[in-house]
């Protein structure tokens, strides 16, 4: 069996998946996956102390427009 490729959280972010994971799955649950852009590693998720993460529409669009740095 061929060795499977592994990508880090920086590559997941570059592919636009981190923002989708957070916006569509994690934020409504009061969670946010975080990463260290220096290493591409994730320590896990930040837990909101007051429920779901909510942002104005103009803020939600910004990460996609800026690219995932």
MODELLER restraints for C-alpha pairs under 7 A, 6 or more apart:
rsr = mdl.restraints
at = mdl.atoms
rsr.add(forms.Gaussian(group=physical.xy_distance, feature=features.Distance(at['CA:8:A'], at['CA:40:A']), mean=5.43, stdev=0.5))
rsr.add(forms.Gaussian(group=physical.xy_distance, feature=features.Distance(at['CA:8:A'], at['CA:41:A']), mean=6.63, stdev=0.5))
rsr.add(forms.Gaussian(group=physical.xy_distance, feature=features.Distance(at['CA:9:A'], at['CA:35:A']), mean=6.57, stdev=0.5))
rsr.add(forms.Gaussian(group=physical.xy_distance, feature=features.Distance(at['CA:9:A'], at['CA:40:A']), mean=4.93, stdev=0.5))
rsr.add(forms.Gaussian(group=physical.xy_distance, feature=features.Distance(at['CA:9:A'], at['CA:41:A']), mean=6.01, stdev=0.5))
rsr.add(forms.Gaussian(group=physical.xy_distance, feature=features.Distance(at['CA:9:A'], at['CA:42:A']), mean=6.78, stdev=0.5))
rsr.add(forms.Gaussian(group=physical.xy_distance, feature=features.Distance(at['CA:10:A'], at['CA:37:A']), mean=6.26, stdev=0.5))
rsr.add(forms.Gaussian(group=physical.xy_distance, feature=features.Distance(at['CA:10:A'], at['CA:40:A']), mean=4.73, stdev=0.5))
rsr.add(forms.Gaussian(group=physical.xy_distance, feature=features.Distance(at['CA:12:A'], at['CA:18:A']), mean=5.92, stdev=0.5))
rsr.add(forms.Gaussian(group=physical.xy_distance, feature=features.Distance(at['CA:13:A'], at['CA:19:A']), mean=6.97, stdev=0.5))
rsr.add(forms.Gaussian(group=physical.xy_distance, feature=features.Distance(at['CA:13:A'], at['CA:68:A']), mean=5.50, stdev=0.5))
rsr.add(forms.Gaussian(group=physical.xy_distance, feature=features.Distance(at['CA:14:A'], at['CA:68:A']), mean=5.03, stdev=0.5))
rsr.add(forms.Gaussian(group=physical.xy_distance, feature=features.Distance(at['CA:16:A'], at['CA:68:A']), mean=6.73, stdev=0.5))
rsr.add(forms.Gaussian(group=physical.xy_distance, feature=features.Distance(at['CA:22:A'], at['CA:32:A']), mean=5.62, stdev=0.5))
rsr.add(forms.Gaussian(group=physical.xy_distance, feature=features.Distance(at['CA:22:A'], at['CA:33:A']), mean=6.38, stdev=0.5))
rsr.add(forms.Gaussian(group=physical.xy_distance, feature=features.Distance(at['CA:26:A'], at['CA:32:A']), mean=5.59, stdev=0.5))
rsr.add(forms.Gaussian(group=physical.xy_distance, feature=features.Distance(at['CA:27:A'], at['CA:52:A']), mean=5.57, stdev=0.5))
rsr.add(forms.Gaussian(group=physical.xy_distance, feature=features.Distance(at['CA:27:A'], at['CA:53:A']), mean=4.88, stdev=0.5))
rsr.add(forms.Gaussian(group=physical.xy_distance, feature=features.Distance(at['CA:28:A'], at['CA:52:A']), mean=4.70, stdev=0.5))
rsr.add(forms.Gaussian(group=physical.xy_distance, feature=features.Distance(at['CA:28:A'], at['CA:53:A']), mean=6.27, stdev=0.5))
rsr.add(forms.Gaussian(group=physical.xy_distance, feature=features.Distance(at['CA:29:A'], at['CA:52:A']), mean=5.50, stdev=0.5))
rsr.add(forms.Gaussian(group=physical.xy_distance, feature=features.Distance(at['CA:30:A'], at['CA:47:A']), mean=5.96, stdev=0.5))
rsr.add(forms.Gaussian(group=physical.xy_distance, feature=features.Distance(at['CA:30:A'], at['CA:48:A']), mean=5.02, stdev=0.5))
rsr.add(forms.Gaussian(group=physical.xy_distance, feature=features.Distance(at['CA:30:A'], at['CA:51:A']), mean=4.84, stdev=0.5))
rsr.add(forms.Gaussian(group=physical.xy_distance, feature=features.Distance(at['CA:30:A'], at['CA:52:A']), mean=3.94, stdev=0.5))
rsr.add(forms.Gaussian(group=physical.xy_distance, feature=features.Distance(at['CA:30:A'], at['CA:53:A']), mean=5.56, stdev=0.5))
rsr.add(forms.Gaussian(group=physical.xy_distance, feature=features.Distance(at['CA:31:A'], at['CA:45:A']), mean=6.04, stdev=0.5))
rsr.add(forms.Gaussian(group=physical.xy_distance, feature=features.Distance(at['CA:31:A'], at['CA:46:A']), mean=5.58, stdev=0.5))
rsr.add(forms.Gaussian(group=physical.xy_distance, feature=features.Distance(at['CA:31:A'], at['CA:47:A']), mean=4.74, stdev=0.5))
rsr.add(forms.Gaussian(group=physical.xy_distance, feature=features.Distance(at['CA:31:A'], at['CA:48:A']), mean=6.03, stdev=0.5))
rsr.add(forms.Gaussian(group=physical.xy_distance, feature=features.Distance(at['CA:32:A'], at['CA:45:A']), mean=5.05, stdev=0.5))
rsr.add(forms.Gaussian(group=physical.xy_distance, feature=features.Distance(at['CA:32:A'], at['CA:46:A']), mean=5.09, stdev=0.5))
rsr.add(forms.Gaussian(group=physical.xy_distance, feature=features.Distance(at['CA:32:A'], at['CA:47:A']), mean=6.72, stdev=0.5))
rsr.add(forms.Gaussian(group=physical.xy_distance, feature=features.Distance(at['CA:33:A'], at['CA:44:A']), mean=5.87, stdev=0.5))
rsr.add(forms.Gaussian(group=physical.xy_distance, feature=features.Distance(at['CA:33:A'], at['CA:45:A']), mean=4.12, stdev=0.5))
rsr.add(forms.Gaussian(group=physical.xy_distance, feature=features.Distance(at['CA:33:A'], at['CA:46:A']), mean=6.36, stdev=0.5))
rsr.add(forms.Gaussian(group=physical.xy_distance, feature=features.Distance(at['CA:34:A'], at['CA:42:A']), mean=5.90, stdev=0.5))
rsr.add(forms.Gaussian(group=physical.xy_distance, feature=features.Distance(at['CA:34:A'], at['CA:43:A']), mean=6.96, stdev=0.5))
rsr.add(forms.Gaussian(group=physical.xy_distance, feature=features.Distance(at['CA:34:A'], at['CA:44:A']), mean=6.26, stdev=0.5))
rsr.add(forms.Gaussian(group=physical.xy_distance, feature=features.Distance(at['CA:34:A'], at['CA:45:A']), mean=5.63, stdev=0.5))
rsr.add(forms.Gaussian(group=physical.xy_distance, feature=features.Distance(at['CA:34:A'], at['CA:46:A']), mean=6.83, stdev=0.5))
rsr.add(forms.Gaussian(group=physical.xy_distance, feature=features.Distance(at['CA:35:A'], at['CA:41:A']), mean=5.60, stdev=0.5))
rsr.add(forms.Gaussian(group=physical.xy_distance, feature=features.Distance(at['CA:35:A'], at['CA:42:A']), mean=4.24, stdev=0.5))
rsr.add(forms.Gaussian(group=physical.xy_distance, feature=features.Distance(at['CA:35:A'], at['CA:43:A']), mean=6.71, stdev=0.5))
rsr.add(forms.Gaussian(group=physical.xy_distance, feature=features.Distance(at['CA:36:A'], at['CA:42:A']), mean=6.25, stdev=0.5))
